[in-house]
Amino acid sequence: MKTKLGLMIATVLLSLSASSFGQAGTDMKDAAKDTGDATKTAAVKTGHATKKAAVKTGDATGTAAKDTGHATKVAAKDTGHGTKVAAKDTGHGVKKVTKAVGSGAKAGAQKTDDEMKK
């Protein structure tokens, strides 16, 4: 009777340990599946965020290029106007100086002529 009881207890313990090892394997499979699912979800979310950031960067770059083009056009127009005004003013200055030099040269020539006649 003692032997039979010992065998029954040993049989029960062996079946419980086999069952617990089987459960540990299942738990490992479930943990691996959960990790895989979490990794896939993270990758999808990261991909979505990256795509969204790329679109926003593209939009911002387009806006910056448009604004830069407009500013360049305005600056070119202002520079052209300033150059035209400066050229006009320079022309007036050259005309005045030429007239003054011409008058001085004429007066000097007249004075030289008067001196030569004496």
Protein Blocks (a to p, Z undefined) as FASTA:
>chain_A
ZZmmmmmmmmmmmmmmmmmmmmmmmmmmmmmmmmmmmmmmmmmmmmmmmmmmmmmmmmmm
mmmmmmmmmmmmmmmmmmmmmmmmmmmmmmmmmmmmmmmmmmmmmmmmmmmmmmmmZZ
